[in-house]
């Protein structure tokens, strides 16, 4: 293994810190006959929402508990015994080898560069976290080297990777939620060039433990309350692994018919769960497609709206097209306008305030449109939001839809975060008026137990999207596409290539089911309601906006006559709690006031985590207020 001497001491210190809360060893020995390999299969539905994280076991291969009991009754396992055995785990677990870099937020390329193979003379312990008691495990890779693809090597490596990830979840609360490293830390710890010769998987995992994990902000930690959640789940993992294992590039139907057709089916399922209009389903004139993010979704529908309008009024009218949104709309719309060529002066950002709970005022929109029409401009596109990023404000879809329709504008709804909650009947009301929209988007990877990335977009008229984004080079032509018999999703998105993302959404819908998903959403909302009540009981704090879903916006009140309305005080409070590493919160600004955001949504979060977070906030607030003189 290549070493970087300048960073070795720091790396060892980090390794010691990280290992302090992690179970030290994991051994799995499952006898497998060379012929007629035994496999156990799960007989029950995956538990909700993420039961593996209480003890780390669900992520491991099936039947492990019984195997461990047998191990306690067996004689000690020798090296000779191990050399004659192979490890059997489910294929779904094996593919963690491919999907682990996604969990860590890194690149699969990193693992490919490091894992070229084993030196024939090298023996590696099977345990994942160093222990002197660990027996040595010999695998067939020691003699063969790592091949580009080999089923048995994949099985063995995958087994180790699954244990590493399961132990990570089993110990996730031992890590600082917000990474505490300084910019540039990693360059000091990793060589400045790729290795010439292959390294062992154990060495790579040791580096992950000592060098990578300190630089990870742990989004799945139950004490993560920042931004909005990015859920992972057992079902989501399984789908992601299967997608990585099949590794298809499904840009057109012919490249993998199942990928296209399953995507159509699962988005119809999800559309029906949300009670979307029939025209958003694949059986109508529209349909659904999985984009990478909501940013991609708003871009493609803006391009479709632009081209549709230019076909009608002439291609030279681009400089007259106007886009409307509120000052609470996600910044991705601004980037979409830049890419689409919308002139900056034609982006109408409508001001919101507390009188409408920061939602768009229909009257203000009507006034802006009337002014633009009067000076010869063309209203093109309106983006409304269900659950804004700052405060979960909900724009009045029904009224906005009527205004859009009367002015022949494309009406898009961004429900990236709160759309998930609308599978619950009591929250479906916030989608009233969606029948007036031209497109609708929600992120299944935020709050729907589907691993990143999976952003569901539905359009009323798929032809508008296809006309804007379709290409048909000779090398992609085929009978099915030429005969208009199939859907080619390459014409619904910016890139050509696309992953088999529908598998993980399909897994989530099947392994959890609608009722469990509704319970999962409701639990987070109840925890947010609990936190809101705690804030309301402390006269030093105020709840700034009405809580609708699982976000609470609150503010520490300054002493009287504070000239900046407590903005610095709240900034300092946020910095104080995040620096502890115990929790992670983020902020926003509403009407000039610095606001703290407490977003509940991590799969592992329980009431005890909410209570502990509130206790920390109160303690840090007391310290700050004690040093803030009364004027």
C-alpha positions as CSV (number, residue, x, y, z in Angstrom):
1,X,0.0,0.0,0.0
2,X,1.3,3.5,-0.8
3,X,1.9,5.7,2.1
4,X,2.0,9.4,2.7
5,X,4.4,10.0,5.6
6,X,3.2,13.5,6.3
7,X,-0.3,12.3,7.0
8,X,0.3,9.0,8.7
9,X,0.3,10.4,12.3
10,X,-2.9,12.3,11.6
11,X,-4.5,9.3,10.0
12,X,-3.8,7.1,13.0
13,X,-5.2,9.7,15.3
14,X,-8.4,9.8,13.2
15,X,-8.6,6.0,13.1
16,X,-8.4,5.9,16.9
17,X,-11.1,8.5,17.2
18,X,-13.4,6.8,14.7
19,X,-12.9,3.3,16.1
20,X,-13.8,4.3,19.6
21,X,-17.5,3.7,19.2
22,X,-17.5,0.9,16.6
23,X,-17.9,-2.7,17.2
24,X,-14.4,-4.1,16.9
25,X,-14.9,-7.3,14.9
26,X,-17.3,-9.1,12.7
27,X,-16.9,-12.7,11.7
28,X,-19.3,-14.7,9.5
29,X,-18.5,-18.2,8.5
30,X,-21.2,-20.0,6.5
31,X,-20.4,-23.4,5.2
32,X,-21.2,-23.8,1.5
33,X,-21.0,-27.0,-0.5
34,X,-19.3,-26.6,-3.9
35,X,-22.3,-28.1,-5.4
36,X,-25.9,-27.3,-4.5
37,X,-25.0,-24.1,-2.7
38,X,-27.3,-23.5,0.2
39,X,-29.0,-20.1,0.4
40,X,-31.5,-18.7,2.9
41,X,-34.2,-16.3,1.7
42,X,-36.1,-13.8,3.8
43,X,-39.6,-14.8,4.6
44,X,-40.9,-11.6,6.0
45,X,-41.4,-8.1,4.6
46,X,-38.5,-5.6,5.3
47,X,-39.2,-3.9,8.6
48,X,-39.9,-0.2,8.8
49,X,-38.3,2.2,8.5
50,X,-34.7,0.9,9.0
51,X,-34.6,-1.7,11.6
52,X,-31.1,-2.7,10.7
53,X,-29.8,0.4,12.4
54,X,-30.8,-0.6,15.9
55,X,-28.4,-3.6,15.8
56,X,-26.9,-3.6,12.3
57,X,-28.1,-7.0,11.5
58,X,-30.8,-6.6,8.8
59,X,-28.2,-5.5,6.3
60,X,-26.2,-8.7,6.7
61,X,-26.9,-11.9,4.9
62,X,-30.0,-13.9,5.8
63,X,-29.8,-16.3,8.7
64,X,-26.7,-14.9,10.3
65,X,-28.0,-15.1,13.8
66,X,-28.5,-18.8,13.6
67,X,-25.0,-19.1,12.0
68,X,-23.5,-17.3,15.0
69,X,-25.1,-19.6,17.4
70,X,-23.7,-22.6,15.5
71,X,-20.3,-21.0,15.6
72,X,-20.3,-20.9,19.4
73,X,-20.9,-24.6,19.4
74,X,-18.2,-25.5,16.8
75,X,-14.5,-26.1,17.3
76,X,-12.1,-23.3,16.5
77,X,-11.9,-22.6,12.7
78,X,-8.4,-23.1,11.3
79,X,-6.8,-21.5,8.3
80,X,-7.0,-24.9,6.6
81,X,-10.7,-25.1,7.2
82,X,-11.3,-21.6,5.8
83,X,-9.3,-22.2,2.7
84,X,-11.8,-25.0,1.8
85,X,-14.9,-22.9,2.4
86,X,-16.7,-20.2,0.5
87,X,-19.0,-17.6,1.8
88,X,-22.6,-17.5,0.6
89,X,-24.5,-14.3,0.7
90,X,-27.5,-13.1,-1.2
91,X,-26.8,-11.4,-4.5
92,X,-28.5,-8.3,-3.2
93,X,-25.8,-8.0,-0.5
94,X,-23.0,-8.7,-2.9
95,X,-23.7,-5.6,-4.9
96,X,-22.7,-3.4,-2.0
97,X,-19.3,-3.6,-3.6
98,X,-20.7,-1.4,-6.4
99,X,-23.0,0.8,-4.3
100,X,-20.8,1.5,-1.3
101,X,-19.1,4.5,-2.9
102,X,-22.6,6.0,-3.4
103,X,-23.3,5.7,0.3
104,X,-20.1,7.5,1.0
105,X,-20.9,10.2,-1.5
106,X,-17.7,9.4,-3.5
107,X,-16.8,7.8,-6.8
108,X,-16.9,4.2,-7.9
109,X,-13.7,5.1,-9.9
110,X,-11.8,5.4,-6.6
111,X,-12.5,1.8,-5.8
112,X,-11.7,0.6,-9.3
113,X,-8.3,2.3,-9.1
114,X,-7.4,0.8,-5.8
115,X,-8.9,-2.7,-6.2
116,X,-6.9,-4.0,-9.2
117,X,-6.2,-7.2,-7.3
118,X,-4.2,-8.8,-4.5
119,X,-0.6,-9.6,-4.3
120,X,-0.4,-13.4,-4.4
121,X,1.6,-13.6,-1.1
122,X,-0.7,-11.4,0.9
123,X,-3.0,-12.7,3.5
124,X,-5.7,-10.5,4.9
125,X,-7.9,-10.7,8.1
126,X,-11.6,-10.8,7.4
127,X,-12.5,-8.5,10.3
128,X,-13.4,-5.0,9.4
129,X,-12.1,-3.2,12.4
130,X,-8.7,-4.3,13.7
131,X,-8.7,-6.9,16.5
132,X,-5.8,-9.1,17.7
133,X,-8.4,-11.8,18.3
134,X,-9.5,-12.1,14.7
135,X,-8.7,-15.3,12.9
136,X,-7.1,-15.0,9.5
137,X,-9.4,-15.7,6.5
138,X,-7.9,-16.9,3.3
139,X,-9.9,-16.3,0.1
140,X,-9.5,-17.4,-3.4
141,X,-8.6,-13.9,-4.5
142,X,-5.2,-14.3,-2.6
143,X,-4.0,-16.6,-5.4
144,X,-6.0,-15.4,-8.4
145,X,-5.8,-11.5,-8.1
146,X,-8.9,-9.4,-8.6
147,X,-10.5,-9.9,-12.0
148,X,-12.6,-7.3,-13.8
149,X,-15.6,-9.5,-12.9
150,X,-15.8,-12.8,-11.2
151,X,-18.9,-14.1,-9.5
152,X,-17.0,-15.8,-6.6
153,X,-14.7,-12.9,-6.0
154,X,-17.7,-10.6,-6.0
155,X,-19.4,-12.8,-3.5
156,X,-16.4,-12.8,-1.1
157,X,-15.6,-9.1,-1.5
158,X,-19.3,-8.2,-1.3
159,X,-19.6,-10.1,2.0
160,X,-16.9,-7.9,3.6
161,X,-18.3,-4.7,2.2
162,X,-21.8,-5.5,3.6
163,X,-20.3,-6.1,7.0
164,X,-18.4,-2.8,6.8
165,X,-21.6,-0.9,5.9
166,X,-23.7,-2.7,8.5
167,X,-21.2,-1.8,11.2
168,X,-21.2,1.8,9.9
169,X,-24.9,2.0,10.5
170,X,-24.6,0.2,13.8
171,X,-22.2,2.8,15.1
172,X,-23.4,5.9,13.1
173,X,-24.3,7.9,16.3
174,X,-20.7,7.7,17.4
175,X,-19.6,10.1,14.6
176,X,-19.9,13.9,14.6
177,X,-22.9,14.6,12.5
178,X,-21.3,17.5,10.8
179,X,-17.8,16.7,9.6
180,X,-15.2,18.6,11.7
181,X,-12.3,18.6,9.2
182,X,-10.7,21.6,7.6
183,X,-10.6,22.3,3.9
184,X,-7.9,20.4,2.1
185,X,-7.5,17.8,4.9
186,X,-7.7,14.8,2.6
187,X,-4.9,15.8,0.3
188,X,-2.5,15.5,3.2
189,X,-3.6,11.9,3.8
190,X,-3.8,10.4,0.4
191,X,-1.0,9.9,-2.1
192,X,-0.9,12.3,-5.0
193,X,-1.1,9.6,-7.7
194,X,-2.9,6.3,-8.2
195,X,-1.1,3.1,-7.2
196,X,0.8,1.2,-9.8
197,X,0.0,-2.2,-8.2
198,X,-3.3,-3.4,-6.7
199,X,-4.0,-3.0,-3.0
200,X,-6.1,-5.2,-0.7
201,X,-9.7,-4.5,0.1
202,X,-8.9,-4.4,3.8
203,X,-6.3,-1.7,3.2
204,X,-8.9,0.3,1.3
205,X,-11.5,-0.1,4.0
206,X,-8.9,0.9,6.6
207,X,-8.4,4.1,4.7
208,X,-12.1,4.6,4.5
209,X,-12.3,4.3,8.2
210,X,-9.3,6.5,9.0
211,X,-9.4,9.1,6.2
212,X,-12.7,9.2,4.5
213,X,-15.3,8.9,7.3
214,X,-13.9,11.9,9.2
215,X,-14.7,14.0,6.2
216,X,-18.3,12.7,5.8
217,X,-21.3,14.6,7.1
218,X,-23.6,11.8,8.2
219,X,-26.9,12.5,6.5
220,X,-28.4,9.3,7.9
221,X,-27.4,10.0,11.5
222,X,-30.6,10.3,13.6
223,X,-29.3,13.7,14.9
224,X,-29.2,15.2,11.4
225,X,-31.8,17.9,11.2
226,X,-30.3,20.2,8.5
227,X,-31.6,21.1,5.0
228,X,-34.1,18.4,4.1
229,X,-33.5,14.6,4.5
230,X,-32.0,12.3,2.0
231,X,-33.4,9.0,3.0
232,X,-31.8,5.6,2.7
233,X,-33.4,2.3,3.6
234,X,-32.9,-1.4,3.3
235,X,-35.3,-1.6,0.4
236,X,-33.6,1.3,-1.3
237,X,-30.2,-0.3,-0.8
238,X,-31.4,-3.6,-2.4
239,X,-32.7,-1.8,-5.4
240,X,-29.5,0.3,-5.8
241,X,-27.4,-2.9,-5.5
242,X,-29.5,-4.7,-8.1
243,X,-29.2,-1.7,-10.4
244,X,-25.5,-1.6,-10.0
245,X,-25.2,-5.4,-10.5
246,X,-27.2,-5.3,-13.8
247,X,-25.5,-2.1,-14.8
248,X,-27.6,-1.4,-17.9
249,X,-27.7,1.9,-19.8
250,X,-31.4,2.3,-20.5
251,X,-31.6,5.3,-22.8
252,X,-34.1,3.6,-25.1
253,X,-36.6,0.8,-24.9
254,X,-34.5,-1.6,-26.9
255,X,-31.4,-1.2,-24.7
256,X,-33.4,-2.8,-21.8
257,X,-37.1,-3.1,-22.3
258,X,-37.7,-3.8,-18.6
259,X,-36.0,-0.6,-17.5
260,X,-38.3,1.5,-19.6
261,X,-41.5,-0.4,-18.8
262,X,-40.9,-0.7,-15.1
263,X,-40.2,3.0,-14.8
264,X,-43.6,3.7,-16.5
265,X,-45.3,1.3,-14.2
266,X,-43.8,2.5,-10.9
267,X,-44.4,6.1,-11.7
268,X,-48.1,5.3,-12.5
269,X,-48.2,3.5,-9.1
270,X,-46.8,6.6,-7.3
271,X,-49.0,8.9,-9.3
272,X,-52.0,7.0,-8.2
273,X,-50.8,7.1,-4.5
274,X,-50.7,10.9,-4.9
275,X,-54.0,11.0,-6.7
276,X,-52.6,12.8,-9.6
277,X,-54.8,13.5,-12.6
278,X,-55.2,10.8,-15.2
279,X,-53.4,12.8,-17.8
280,X,-50.2,12.5,-15.8
281,X,-50.2,8.7,-16.2
282,X,-48.6,6.8,-19.0
283,X,-52.0,5.6,-20.2
284,X,-52.8,9.2,-21.2
285,X,-51.1,11.9,-23.2
286,X,-48.5,12.5,-20.5
287,X,-46.6,10.3,-18.2
288,X,-43.8,10.1,-15.6
289,X,-40.0,9.9,-15.8
290,X,-37.3,9.6,-13.2
291,X,-34.8,12.5,-13.3
292,X,-31.7,12.8,-11.2
293,X,-32.9,15.8,-9.2
294,X,-35.6,18.5,-9.0
295,X,-33.1,20.8,-10.6
296,X,-33.1,18.6,-13.7
297,X,-36.8,18.3,-13.7
298,X,-37.5,22.1,-13.7
299,X,-34.9,22.6,-16.4
300,X,-36.4,20.1,-18.9
301,X,-40.0,21.4,-18.4
302,X,-38.8,25.0,-18.8
303,X,-37.0,24.0,-22.1
304,X,-40.3,22.3,-23.2
305,X,-42.3,25.4,-22.4
306,X,-39.8,27.7,-24.1
307,X,-39.8,25.7,-27.3
308,X,-43.5,25.2,-27.4
309,X,-44.0,29.0,-27.1
310,X,-41.4,29.8,-29.7
311,X,-43.0,27.5,-32.2
312,X,-46.1,29.6,-31.8
313,X,-44.8,33.1,-31.7
314,X,-41.5,32.7,-33.6
315,X,-38.0,31.8,-32.6
316,X,-36.9,35.4,-32.4
317,X,-39.2,36.1,-29.5
318,X,-36.9,34.5,-26.9
319,X,-36.0,37.9,-25.4
320,X,-39.7,38.5,-24.7
321,X,-40.4,35.4,-22.6
322,X,-41.0,35.9,-18.9
323,X,-40.7,33.4,-16.0
324,X,-42.6,34.0,-12.7
325,X,-41.8,32.6,-9.2
326,X,-41.6,33.8,-5.6
327,X,-38.6,34.8,-3.6
328,X,-39.1,31.4,-1.8
329,X,-38.8,29.3,-5.0
330,X,-35.7,27.0,-5.1
331,X,-32.6,28.6,-6.7
332,X,-32.5,25.8,-9.2
333,X,-35.1,27.7,-11.3
334,X,-32.6,30.6,-11.6
335,X,-30.0,28.2,-13.0
336,X,-32.6,26.7,-15.4
337,X,-33.4,30.1,-16.7
338,X,-29.7,30.8,-17.3
339,X,-29.4,27.6,-19.3
340,X,-32.6,28.1,-21.2
341,X,-31.6,31.6,-22.3
342,X,-34.3,33.5,-20.4
343,X,-33.1,37.1,-20.1
344,X,-32.3,37.9,-16.4
345,X,-34.5,41.0,-16.5
346,X,-37.4,38.8,-17.5
347,X,-37.3,36.6,-14.4
348,X,-40.0,37.9,-12.1
349,X,-39.3,37.1,-8.5
350,X,-42.4,38.0,-6.5
351,X,-41.9,39.1,-2.9
352,X,-43.6,37.1,-0.1
353,X,-44.1,37.9,3.5
354,X,-45.7,36.6,6.7
355,X,-49.2,37.7,5.7
356,X,-49.4,34.8,3.3
357,X,-47.0,32.5,5.3
358,X,-44.5,33.2,2.5
359,X,-46.6,31.8,-0.3
360,X,-47.2,33.5,-3.6
361,X,-50.0,36.1,-3.7
362,X,-52.3,35.5,-6.7
363,X,-53.0,39.2,-6.8
364,X,-49.3,40.1,-7.0
365,X,-48.9,37.6,-9.8
366,X,-51.8,39.0,-11.7
367,X,-50.5,42.5,-11.4
368,X,-47.0,41.4,-12.7
369,X,-48.5,39.6,-15.7
370,X,-50.7,42.6,-16.6
371,X,-47.7,44.9,-16.5
372,X,-45.7,42.6,-18.7
373,X,-48.4,42.2,-21.3
374,X,-48.8,45.9,-21.4
375,X,-45.2,46.4,-22.5
376,X,-45.3,43.6,-25.1
377,X,-43.7,40.8,-23.2
378,X,-44.9,37.1,-23.2
379,X,-45.8,35.3,-20.0
380,X,-44.2,31.9,-20.4
381,X,-43.7,29.9,-17.2
382,X,-44.9,29.9,-13.6
383,X,-43.2,27.7,-10.9
384,X,-45.1,27.1,-7.7
385,X,-43.9,25.2,-4.7
386,X,-45.6,22.8,-2.3
387,X,-43.2,22.9,0.7
388,X,-40.6,25.7,0.1
389,X,-37.0,25.1,1.2
390,X,-37.0,27.9,3.7
391,X,-40.2,27.3,5.6
392,X,-42.4,24.7,3.8
393,X,-44.7,27.3,2.5
394,X,-47.5,26.0,0.1
395,X,-48.5,28.1,-2.8
396,X,-52.2,28.2,-3.7
397,X,-52.2,25.9,-6.7
398,X,-55.9,26.2,-7.7
399,X,-55.8,30.0,-8.0
400,X,-52.4,30.1,-9.6
401,X,-53.5,27.4,-12.1
402,X,-56.4,29.5,-13.3
403,X,-54.2,32.5,-13.8
404,X,-51.7,30.4,-15.7
405,X,-54.4,28.9,-17.9
406,X,-56.0,32.2,-18.8
407,X,-52.5,33.5,-19.9
408,X,-51.5,30.3,-21.7
409,X,-48.5,29.8,-19.4
410,X,-46.8,26.5,-18.5
411,X,-47.6,25.8,-14.8
412,X,-45.0,23.7,-13.0
413,X,-45.2,22.5,-9.4
414,X,-42.1,21.7,-7.3
415,X,-43.0,19.4,-4.4
416,X,-39.5,18.0,-4.1
417,X,-39.8,17.7,-0.3
418,X,-43.4,17.8,0.7
419,X,-44.8,15.7,-2.1
420,X,-44.0,12.6,-0.1
421,X,-46.4,13.7,2.7
422,X,-49.2,13.9,0.2
423,X,-49.6,10.1,0.0
424,X,-51.3,10.6,3.4
425,X,-55.0,11.6,3.0
426,X,-54.8,14.3,5.6
427,X,-52.0,16.1,3.6
428,X,-53.4,15.5,0.1
429,X,-55.2,18.8,0.3
430,X,-52.0,20.7,-0.3
431,X,-52.1,19.3,-3.9
432,X,-55.6,20.6,-4.6
433,X,-55.3,22.4,-7.9
434,X,-52.6,20.0,-9.3
435,X,-55.1,19.2,-12.1
436,X,-54.5,22.7,-13.5
437,X,-50.7,22.1,-13.8
438,X,-48.6,21.1,-16.8
439,X,-45.9,19.3,-14.8
440,X,-45.4,18.1,-11.2
441,X,-42.2,16.9,-9.5
442,X,-41.3,15.2,-6.2
443,X,-38.1,13.7,-4.9
444,X,-38.5,10.1,-3.8
445,X,-34.9,10.4,-2.5
446,X,-35.8,13.0,0.1
447,X,-38.4,11.6,2.3
448,X,-39.6,8.4,0.7
449,X,-37.0,5.9,1.7
450,X,-35.5,5.8,-1.8
451,X,-31.7,6.2,-2.0
452,X,-30.4,9.2,-3.9
453,X,-31.0,9.9,-6.7
454,X,-34.6,9.5,-7.7
455,X,-36.7,12.5,-8.7
456,X,-40.1,11.8,-10.1
457,X,-41.5,14.1,-12.8
458,X,-44.9,13.9,-14.4
459,X,-45.9,15.9,-17.5
460,X,-49.4,16.5,-18.9
461,X,-48.2,16.3,-22.5
462,X,-45.2,14.2,-23.1
463,X,-45.0,15.4,-26.7
464,X,-43.9,18.9,-25.6
465,X,-41.0,17.3,-23.7
466,X,-40.0,15.0,-26.5
467,X,-40.2,17.7,-29.2
468,X,-37.8,19.8,-27.2
469,X,-35.3,17.1,-26.2
470,X,-35.4,14.4,-28.8
471,X,-32.5,13.4,-31.0
472,X,-32.5,10.5,-33.5
473,X,-29.0,9.7,-34.8
474,X,-28.6,6.8,-37.2
475,X,-26.7,4.7,-34.7
476,X,-29.6,4.7,-32.2
477,X,-32.4,3.9,-34.7
478,X,-34.3,0.7,-34.2
479,X,-37.6,-0.9,-35.4
480,X,-39.5,-0.4,-32.1
481,X,-38.6,3.3,-31.8
482,X,-39.2,4.0,-35.5
483,X,-42.6,2.4,-35.4
484,X,-43.6,4.6,-32.4
485,X,-44.4,1.5,-30.4
486,X,-42.3,2.3,-27.3
487,X,-41.2,5.1,-25.0
488,X,-37.5,6.2,-25.2
489,X,-36.7,8.0,-22.1
490,X,-33.5,9.6,-23.6
491,X,-36.0,12.1,-25.1
492,X,-37.3,13.1,-21.7
493,X,-34.0,14.2,-20.2
494,X,-30.7,16.1,-20.8
495,X,-28.2,13.2,-20.9
496,X,-28.4,10.2,-23.2
497,X,-27.4,7.5,-20.7
498,X,-29.6,6.6,-17.7
499,X,-29.4,4.1,-14.8
500,X,-32.0,1.6,-13.9
501,X,-33.3,3.8,-11.0
502,X,-36.9,2.5,-11.1
503,X,-35.7,-0.7,-9.4
504,X,-35.1,1.0,-6.1
505,X,-38.4,2.8,-6.1
506,X,-40.1,-0.5,-7.1
507,X,-38.4,-2.2,-4.1
508,X,-39.5,0.6,-1.7
509,X,-43.1,0.4,-2.9
510,X,-43.2,-3.4,-2.7
511,X,-41.2,-4.1,0.4
512,X,-42.8,-1.4,2.6
513,X,-46.3,-0.8,1.0
514,X,-48.5,2.3,1.2
515,X,-49.6,1.9,4.8
516,X,-46.1,1.6,6.2
517,X,-44.9,4.5,4.1
518,X,-47.7,6.6,5.4
519,X,-46.8,5.7,9.0
520,X,-43.2,6.6,8.4
521,X,-44.2,10.1,7.2
522,X,-46.6,10.6,10.0
523,X,-44.1,9.7,12.6
524,X,-41.7,12.4,11.4
525,X,-44.4,14.9,11.4
526,X,-45.4,14.0,15.0
527,X,-41.7,14.3,16.1
528,X,-41.6,17.8,14.5
529,X,-44.9,18.7,16.3
530,X,-43.2,17.6,19.5
531,X,-40.2,19.8,18.9
532,X,-42.5,22.7,18.0
533,X,-44.2,22.3,21.4
534,X,-40.9,22.3,23.2
535,X,-39.9,25.5,21.5
536,X,-43.3,27.1,22.4
537,X,-42.8,26.3,26.1
538,X,-39.5,28.2,26.3
539,X,-40.2,32.0,26.4
540,X,-36.7,32.7,25.2
541,X,-37.6,31.2,21.8
542,X,-40.3,31.8,19.2
543,X,-41.8,29.7,16.4
544,X,-41.5,31.9,13.3
545,X,-43.9,30.3,10.8
546,X,-46.7,27.8,11.2
547,X,-45.4,24.2,11.0
548,X,-47.1,22.2,8.2
549,X,-45.0,19.1,7.7
550,X,-41.8,18.1,9.6
551,X,-39.9,21.4,9.5
552,X,-39.9,23.8,12.5
553,X,-38.6,27.4,11.9
554,X,-37.6,29.0,15.2
555,X,-35.6,32.0,16.5
556,X,-33.9,32.7,19.8
557,X,-35.2,36.1,21.0
558,X,-32.5,38.7,21.8
559,X,-32.6,41.1,24.7
560,X,-34.8,44.1,24.0
561,X,-33.6,46.8,21.6
562,X,-31.1,44.6,19.9
563,X,-30.2,46.4,16.7
564,X,-29.9,43.4,14.4
565,X,-33.1,41.7,15.7
566,X,-31.0,38.9,17.1
567,X,-29.5,37.8,13.8
568,X,-25.9,37.5,15.2
569,X,-27.2,35.8,18.3
570,X,-29.0,33.1,16.2
571,X,-26.0,32.8,13.9
572,X,-23.8,32.1,17.0
573,X,-26.3,29.6,18.3
574,X,-26.3,27.7,15.1
575,X,-22.5,27.7,15.0
576,X,-22.3,26.6,18.7
577,X,-24.6,23.6,18.3
578,X,-23.1,22.4,15.0
579,X,-19.5,22.7,16.3
580,X,-20.3,20.2,19.0
581,X,-20.9,17.5,16.4
582,X,-23.8,16.2,18.4
583,X,-26.5,17.6,16.0
584,X,-26.6,19.4,12.6
585,X,-29.0,22.2,11.8
586,X,-29.2,24.7,9.0
587,X,-30.7,28.2,8.7
588,X,-32.6,30.6,6.4
589,X,-33.6,34.2,6.4
590,X,-37.3,35.3,6.4
591,X,-38.2,39.0,6.2
592,X,-34.6,39.9,7.1
593,X,-34.6,37.7,10.2
594,X,-32.1,34.9,10.7
595,X,-34.0,31.7,11.3
596,X,-33.0,28.3,12.5
597,X,-34.5,25.3,10.7
598,X,-35.1,21.9,12.5
599,X,-36.1,19.4,9.8
600,X,-37.0,15.9,11.0
601,X,-36.7,13.2,8.4
602,X,-33.7,10.8,9.0
603,X,-34.9,7.2,9.0
604,X,-33.4,6.5,12.5
605,X,-34.6,9.6,14.3
606,X,-36.6,9.0,17.5
607,X,-38.1,11.2,20.2
608,X,-35.0,10.8,22.3
609,X,-32.9,12.4,19.6
610,X,-35.4,15.3,19.3
611,X,-35.3,15.8,23.1
612,X,-31.5,15.7,23.2
613,X,-31.3,18.2,20.4
614,X,-33.6,20.6,22.2
615,X,-31.6,20.2,25.4
616,X,-28.4,21.1,23.6
617,X,-30.1,24.1,22.0
618,X,-31.3,25.3,25.4
619,X,-27.9,24.9,27.0
620,X,-26.1,26.8,24.3
621,X,-28.7,29.5,24.3
622,X,-28.2,30.0,28.0
623,X,-24.5,30.4,27.5
624,X,-24.9,32.9,24.7
625,X,-27.6,35.0,26.5
626,X,-25.5,35.1,29.6
627,X,-22.8,36.8,27.6
628,X,-25.2,39.1,25.7
629,X,-25.6,42.3,27.8
630,X,-29.1,43.7,28.3
631,X,-29.3,47.2,26.7
